[in-house]
């Protein structure tokens, strides 16, 4: 059975992808600025071979953090170019800006009020580093919040961008720590175990739980002006978490053994709580996706079964398994991503965001959805298919038409 209805009313032409262009320019600029970081590391460590060795060692915790972030980002994947920008910002711009702010602004002012070297070390480690590092690591999240609101939907997005920026910063910082230890003692095993094995997620947790979560929650609200409250609050939380970790050597008794006890009693539970929080946020995204896709189901775009398939992990896995057997993995993946974007677009519309482009953006997403469906249905059935379209949800509803799910002959996918 086939259904006929014109698709053309939903189609609109997009202009240049401003976000893509801006992302490419940003990545090029950061790549050029990375030479400044390389010069800094070379001057601080002194031996190019040690720098290279330390870089390889630093890839281990970086790979683990990136794997964790990609797992979190699986439900609604962010643009890869934006993720690259966030990571490069953390590893390059955040490092250089932190060094500049500390060396040329803060320390010349503060050092005159300190009485001893111990006070200076405490200030640099417990106060200055958490405040300045978290400030600059959070900038990619600010950029996404202010200028790319169509991509930045909620707290999970904030966690993803914040964690990637922090991962980039930690990568560069680890090279410095590993390289310094290797150059001074010839053995970097302990510092590698401490930073690369025991605590690869610390920087990511500091920035994600504070700035990332705060701006992500604010992104669910209508006005951009919420950043004036959300960013300072998130920055404070990130800095306090960072200071709690950095200050352990000053207040935890018992030397190395005492530190490991502190790690098990304080830091491990904090990591577990952060993981639980991310899990809850992901569950909330799933509920939002299901609710908003049901809206489109009632307007004729999905059957109830399709909504469940698109809004559960098991359902999506079954769709991908169906597509894999028919060599349709890529269009199915794009179909799932488009449906998720459509759900988030409606959620933004419900809270009053993106008012000026609500109808046009819905039309584009629905047209993309129909394109992916038609291509997969044609491949599954073995003959050209023209599909009926439902009623747009964000515009005045029209008459109910035959739904995509009414097709037979192997489409839509069945268990």
C-alpha positions as CSV (number, residue, x, y, z in Angstrom):
1,X,0.0,0.0,0.0
2,X,1.3,3.5,-0.8
3,X,-0.1,6.8,0.2
4,X,0.1,10.0,-1.7
5,X,0.3,13.6,-0.5
6,X,2.5,16.5,-1.6
7,X,5.8,16.9,0.3
8,X,6.7,20.2,-1.2
9,X,4.8,22.5,1.2
10,X,7.2,21.4,4.0
11,X,10.4,22.2,2.2
12,X,12.3,25.4,2.6
13,X,15.8,26.4,1.5
14,X,18.4,27.1,4.2
15,X,21.1,29.7,3.9
16,X,24.7,29.2,4.7
17,X,25.3,27.2,7.9
18,X,26.6,30.0,10.1
19,X,27.4,27.6,13.0
20,X,29.5,25.3,10.8
21,X,31.4,28.3,9.4
22,X,32.0,29.8,12.8
23,X,33.1,26.4,14.2
24,X,35.6,25.9,11.4
25,X,37.1,29.3,11.9
26,X,37.3,28.7,15.6
27,X,39.1,25.4,15.2
28,X,41.6,26.9,12.7
29,X,42.4,29.8,15.1
30,X,42.8,27.4,18.0
31,X,45.0,25.1,16.0
32,X,47.3,28.0,15.2
33,X,47.2,29.1,18.9
34,X,48.3,25.5,19.9
35,X,51.9,26.5,18.9
36,X,51.9,28.8,21.9
37,X,51.0,25.9,24.1
38,X,53.7,23.7,22.6
39,X,56.3,26.5,23.2
40,X,55.1,26.8,26.8
41,X,55.4,23.1,27.4
42,X,58.7,22.9,25.7
43,X,60.1,25.7,27.9
44,X,58.6,24.3,31.1
45,X,59.8,20.7,30.5
46,X,62.9,21.4,28.5
47,X,63.2,18.1,26.6
48,X,61.2,17.6,23.4
49,X,61.4,13.8,23.7
50,X,60.0,14.0,27.2
51,X,57.2,16.3,26.0
52,X,56.3,13.8,23.3
53,X,56.4,10.9,25.8
54,X,54.2,12.9,28.2
55,X,51.7,13.6,25.4
56,X,51.3,9.9,24.7
57,X,50.8,9.3,28.4
58,X,48.2,12.0,28.6
59,X,46.2,10.4,25.8
60,X,45.2,7.6,28.1
61,X,43.0,9.7,30.5
62,X,41.8,11.8,27.5
63,X,40.6,8.8,25.7
64,X,38.7,7.6,28.7
65,X,36.9,11.0,29.2
66,X,36.1,11.3,25.5
67,X,34.6,7.7,25.6
68,X,32.5,8.7,28.6
69,X,31.3,11.9,26.9
70,X,30.4,10.1,23.7
71,X,28.4,7.6,25.7
72,X,26.5,10.5,27.4
73,X,26.0,12.2,24.0
74,X,24.6,9.2,22.3
75,X,20.9,10.0,22.8
76,X,21.0,13.4,21.0
77,X,24.5,13.7,19.3
78,X,25.9,17.2,19.3
79,X,27.5,18.6,16.1
80,X,31.0,17.1,15.9
81,X,32.5,20.4,14.9
82,X,31.1,22.0,18.1
83,X,32.6,19.2,20.2
84,X,36.0,19.6,18.6
85,X,35.9,23.3,19.3
86,X,35.1,22.7,22.9
87,X,37.9,20.2,23.4
88,X,40.4,22.4,21.5
89,X,39.3,25.5,23.5
90,X,40.0,23.7,26.8
91,X,43.4,22.4,25.6
92,X,44.6,25.6,24.0
93,X,42.7,28.8,24.7
94,X,41.8,28.0,28.3
95,X,45.4,27.1,29.1
96,X,46.8,30.3,27.5
97,X,44.2,32.6,29.0
98,X,44.7,31.0,32.5
99,X,48.4,31.5,32.3
100,X,48.0,35.1,31.1
101,X,45.4,36.0,33.8
102,X,47.4,34.4,36.6
103,X,50.9,35.6,35.6
104,X,50.1,39.2,34.4
105,X,47.1,40.2,36.4
106,X,46.4,38.2,39.6
107,X,49.7,37.2,41.0
108,X,51.4,40.7,40.7
109,X,48.5,42.1,42.7
110,X,48.1,39.3,45.3
111,X,51.8,38.5,46.0
112,X,52.4,41.7,47.7
113,X,49.9,40.7,50.4
114,X,51.3,37.3,51.1
115,X,53.9,36.7,53.8
116,X,55.6,33.4,52.8
117,X,56.2,30.9,50.1
118,X,53.7,28.5,51.7
119,X,51.0,31.1,51.5
120,X,51.8,31.8,47.9
121,X,51.5,28.1,47.1
122,X,48.3,27.8,49.0
123,X,46.8,30.7,47.1
124,X,48.0,29.4,43.7
125,X,46.7,25.9,44.3
126,X,43.5,26.3,46.3
127,X,42.2,29.7,45.3
128,X,43.7,31.0,42.0
129,X,43.8,27.7,40.0
130,X,40.1,26.7,40.7
131,X,38.8,30.2,40.0
132,X,40.7,31.0,36.8
133,X,40.7,27.5,35.3
134,X,37.0,27.0,35.8
135,X,36.3,30.4,34.3
136,X,38.1,29.7,31.1
137,X,37.0,26.1,30.8
138,X,33.4,27.2,30.9
139,X,33.6,29.6,28.0
140,X,32.5,27.0,25.3
141,X,29.4,26.4,27.3
142,X,28.7,30.1,27.4
143,X,29.3,30.4,23.6
144,X,26.8,27.6,22.9
145,X,24.3,29.1,25.3
146,X,24.4,32.6,23.8
147,X,24.9,32.0,20.1
148,X,23.8,28.4,19.3
149,X,20.5,28.0,21.1
150,X,19.2,25.6,18.4
151,X,21.9,23.1,19.3
152,X,22.0,23.8,23.0
153,X,18.8,22.3,24.4
154,X,19.4,21.4,28.1
155,X,21.6,20.2,30.9
156,X,23.0,17.1,29.1
157,X,24.3,19.4,26.3
158,X,25.9,21.6,29.0
159,X,27.5,18.6,30.6
160,X,28.9,17.4,27.2
161,X,30.5,20.7,26.2
162,X,31.8,21.4,29.7
163,X,33.3,18.0,30.0
164,X,35.0,18.2,26.6
165,X,36.5,21.6,27.4
166,X,37.7,20.3,30.7
167,X,39.2,17.1,29.1
168,X,41.2,19.3,26.7
169,X,42.5,21.4,29.6
170,X,43.4,18.3,31.6
171,X,45.2,16.8,28.6
172,X,47.5,19.8,28.4
173,X,47.9,20.0,32.1
174,X,48.8,16.3,32.3
175,X,51.5,16.7,29.7
176,X,53.0,19.4,32.0
177,X,52.7,17.2,35.2
178,X,53.9,14.0,33.5
179,X,56.8,15.8,31.7
180,X,58.0,17.7,34.8
181,X,58.0,14.4,36.8
182,X,59.9,12.6,34.1
183,X,62.4,15.4,33.6
184,X,63.1,15.8,37.3
185,X,63.1,12.1,38.5
186,X,63.1,10.0,35.4
187,X,60.0,8.3,36.7
188,X,56.4,9.5,36.1
189,X,54.6,6.3,37.2
190,X,53.1,7.7,40.4
191,X,51.9,11.0,39.0
192,X,50.5,9.0,36.0
193,X,48.7,6.6,38.3
194,X,47.3,9.6,40.4
195,X,46.1,11.7,37.5
196,X,45.7,9.2,34.6
197,X,44.2,6.2,36.4
198,X,42.7,7.4,39.7
199,X,41.3,10.7,38.7
200,X,40.9,11.1,34.9
201,X,37.4,12.6,35.3
202,X,38.1,15.2,38.0
203,X,38.4,18.2,35.7
204,X,35.4,17.1,33.7
205,X,33.3,16.6,36.8
206,X,34.3,20.0,38.2
207,X,33.2,21.9,35.1
208,X,30.3,19.8,34.1
209,X,28.5,19.6,37.4
210,X,28.9,23.4,37.9
211,X,29.0,25.5,34.8
212,X,27.7,22.9,32.4
213,X,24.7,21.9,34.5
214,X,23.8,25.5,35.5
215,X,23.8,26.8,31.9
216,X,22.1,23.7,30.6
217,X,19.3,24.2,33.0
218,X,19.1,27.8,32.1
219,X,18.9,26.8,28.4
220,X,15.5,25.3,29.2
221,X,14.2,28.7,30.1
222,X,12.9,31.3,27.7
223,X,15.4,34.2,28.1
224,X,19.1,34.4,27.6
225,X,19.3,36.8,30.5
226,X,19.3,33.8,32.9
227,X,23.0,33.5,32.2
228,X,23.5,36.4,34.6
229,X,22.5,34.1,37.4
230,X,23.3,30.7,36.1
231,X,26.9,31.3,35.1
232,X,28.1,32.8,38.4
233,X,26.3,30.1,40.3
234,X,27.8,27.3,38.2
235,X,31.2,28.9,38.3
236,X,31.1,29.0,42.1
237,X,30.2,25.3,42.3
238,X,32.9,24.3,39.8
239,X,35.5,26.3,41.7
240,X,34.5,24.9,45.1
241,X,34.7,21.3,43.8
242,X,38.1,22.1,42.2
243,X,39.3,23.7,45.5
244,X,38.2,20.7,47.5
245,X,40.4,18.5,45.4
246,X,43.4,20.8,45.3
247,X,43.3,21.5,49.0
248,X,43.6,17.9,50.2
249,X,47.3,18.1,50.7
250,X,46.8,20.9,53.2
251,X,44.1,19.5,55.4
252,X,44.1,15.7,55.0
253,X,46.4,14.1,57.6
254,X,48.4,11.0,57.1
255,X,50.4,11.8,54.0
256,X,49.9,9.5,51.0
257,X,47.8,7.0,53.0
258,X,45.6,9.7,54.3
259,X,45.2,11.1,50.8
260,X,44.0,7.7,49.5
261,X,41.5,7.4,52.4
262,X,40.2,10.9,51.5
263,X,40.0,9.9,47.9
264,X,37.8,6.8,48.8
265,X,35.7,8.7,51.3
266,X,35.1,12.0,49.4
267,X,36.1,11.9,45.8
268,X,34.7,8.4,44.9
269,X,31.2,9.2,46.3
270,X,31.3,12.6,44.4
271,X,32.1,10.8,41.2
272,X,29.3,8.3,41.8
273,X,26.9,11.2,42.5
274,X,27.9,12.9,39.3
275,X,27.3,9.7,37.3
276,X,23.9,9.3,39.0
277,X,23.0,12.9,38.1
278,X,24.0,12.4,34.5
279,X,21.9,9.2,34.4
280,X,18.8,11.1,35.7
281,X,19.3,13.9,33.2
282,X,19.4,11.4,30.4
283,X,16.2,9.8,31.7
284,X,14.6,13.2,31.6
285,X,15.7,13.7,28.0
286,X,14.2,10.4,27.1
287,X,10.9,11.4,28.7
288,X,10.8,14.7,26.9
289,X,11.5,13.0,23.6
290,X,8.7,10.5,24.1
291,X,6.2,13.2,25.2
292,X,7.0,15.5,22.3
293,X,7.0,12.7,19.7
294,X,3.6,11.7,21.0
295,X,2.4,15.2,20.1
296,X,3.5,14.5,16.5
297,X,1.9,11.1,16.7
298,X,-1.4,12.6,17.5
299,X,-1.0,14.9,14.5
300,X,-0.5,11.9,12.2
301,X,3.3,11.7,11.9
302,X,4.0,8.6,14.0
303,X,2.2,5.5,15.3
304,X,2.4,4.8,19.0
305,X,4.7,2.0,18.3
306,X,7.1,4.2,16.3
307,X,7.2,6.7,19.2
308,X,8.2,4.0,21.6
309,X,10.8,2.7,19.2
310,X,12.3,6.2,18.8
311,X,12.2,7.1,22.5
312,X,13.8,4.1,24.2
313,X,17.2,2.7,24.0
314,X,16.0,-0.8,23.2
315,X,13.7,0.5,20.5
316,X,16.4,2.4,18.8
317,X,18.7,-0.6,19.0
318,X,16.0,-2.7,17.2
319,X,15.6,0.0,14.5
320,X,19.4,0.0,14.0
321,X,19.4,-3.8,13.9
322,X,16.7,-3.8,11.2
323,X,18.6,-1.2,9.2
324,X,21.9,-3.0,9.5
325,X,20.5,-6.1,7.9
326,X,19.4,-4.0,4.9
327,X,22.5,-1.8,4.7
328,X,20.5,1.2,5.9
329,X,22.4,2.1,9.0
330,X,23.3,5.6,8.0
331,X,19.8,6.7,6.9
332,X,18.3,5.1,10.0
333,X,20.7,6.9,12.2
334,X,19.9,10.2,10.5
335,X,16.2,9.4,10.8
336,X,16.6,8.9,14.6
337,X,18.6,12.0,15.0
338,X,16.1,14.1,13.0
339,X,13.2,12.8,15.1
340,X,15.1,13.7,18.3
341,X,15.8,17.2,16.9
342,X,12.1,17.5,16.1
343,X,11.1,16.6,19.7
344,X,13.6,19.1,21.1
345,X,12.5,21.8,18.7
346,X,8.9,21.4,19.9
347,X,10.1,21.5,23.5
348,X,11.9,24.8,22.9
349,X,8.7,26.2,21.2
350,X,6.6,25.2,24.2
351,X,8.8,27.3,26.6
352,X,8.8,30.2,24.2
353,X,12.3,29.9,22.7
354,X,13.2,30.6,19.0
355,X,9.8,32.2,18.3
356,X,10.8,33.8,15.0
357,X,11.7,30.6,13.3
358,X,9.4,28.0,14.9
359,X,7.3,27.2,11.9
360,X,10.0,27.3,9.3
361,X,12.3,25.1,11.4
362,X,9.6,22.6,12.0
363,X,8.9,22.4,8.3
364,X,12.6,21.7,7.6
365,X,12.8,18.9,10.2
366,X,9.6,17.3,9.0
367,X,10.8,17.4,5.4
368,X,14.0,15.8,6.4
369,X,12.0,13.2,8.4
370,X,9.9,12.4,5.3
371,X,13.0,12.2,3.1
372,X,14.7,9.6,5.4
373,X,11.4,7.6,5.8
374,X,10.7,7.6,2.1
375,X,14.3,6.4,1.2
376,X,14.2,3.6,3.8
377,X,10.7,2.5,2.9
378,X,11.5,2.4,-0.8
379,X,14.6,0.2,0.0
380,X,12.6,-2.1,2.3
381,X,9.5,-2.5,0.0
382,X,11.5,-2.6,-3.2
383,X,9.5,0.0,-5.2
384,X,9.1,3.8,-5.1
385,X,7.0,5.1,-2.2
386,X,5.3,8.4,-1.8
387,X,4.3,9.1,1.8
388,X,1.5,11.0,3.4
389,X,2.4,13.8,5.7
390,X,0.7,14.5,9.0
391,X,-0.4,17.9,10.2
392,X,2.3,20.3,11.5
393,X,2.1,20.5,15.2
394,X,3.4,24.1,15.7
395,X,1.0,25.5,13.0
396,X,-2.8,25.2,12.7
397,X,-3.6,21.5,12.4
398,X,-5.2,20.3,9.2
399,X,-7.1,17.2,8.4
400,X,-5.8,13.9,9.6
401,X,-4.2,11.8,6.9
402,X,-2.9,8.3,6.5
403,X,0.1,7.7,8.7
404,X,3.5,6.5,7.9
405,X,3.0,3.6,10.2
406,X,0.1,2.3,8.0
407,X,2.5,1.1,5.3
408,X,3.0,-2.6,5.1
409,X,5.3,-5.0,3.1
410,X,8.1,-4.8,5.6
411,X,7.9,-1.1,6.6
412,X,7.9,0.2,9.3
413,X,10.4,-2.1,11.0
414,X,9.0,-4.9,13.1
415,X,10.7,-6.9,15.8
